[in-house]
Amino acid sequence: MTETLRDLVQLAIVVDPVFDQNCYVVRRRDSQSVLVVDPGLQHPRLLETLEREGLRCERILLTHGHPDHVNGVPAVKAAHGCDAAIHPDDHEQLAAVRHLPGVPPDLPDIVCELELHDGDRISWHGLDINVVHTPGHTRGSVCFLFGDDLIAGDTLFQRGVGRTDLPGGSWPALLFSIEHKLYTLPPDIVVYPGHGPRTTIREEMELNPFVVHPRYR
């Protein structure tokens, strides 16, 4: 029997109870290596879980640079000696990380050694992760597509979308990203957002009150 990608890859979620922000841990089931996406205030629990299960973070991937998604980067890098990757347009967001309640004022600077660009394909232990640039929530927001799963950051939520009233936000850009980047994906793609429960592309095309696909209007 042929193994599917979901047979090979485990996706775990560690939630920050303060901001309901989702940190994702991507692991091949036949390996002790993981990718960590968007470590925030939940990073102590994340690190405890990785240590308990004998897992090693090889790289941090960031969907965007807002403080609730990146403040755990220094702790994960210190514990695992890994690099972090972000879209270059969101380097501008990283200086504001200490403005988030709960972040200590002595937090080290958020340093990202690697850059993510639209169309990049990250090859990791035989897994291809496609980078989709989806500006709107921030200028450098990206989503990560692998197999039938999409880690969407704050671009698209279950029945919601990312806010655009913060620096770098743009409603026309967000609308374009959702309609022309995400809603063109296969409808059965499962969407794992930066906050809240998972959904699917089909559900949001039909039921999202902010961006309804023309087919369902």
Helices and strands as residue ranges (DSSP letters): H 5-8, E 9-16, E 21-28, E 33-37, H 43-52, E 56-61, H 67-70, H 73-80, E 83-86, G 88-99, E 114-115, E 121-124, E 127-133, E 142-146, E 149-153, E 156-157, E 160-161, H 171-177, I 178-182, E 190-193, E 199-200, H 201-207, G 214-216
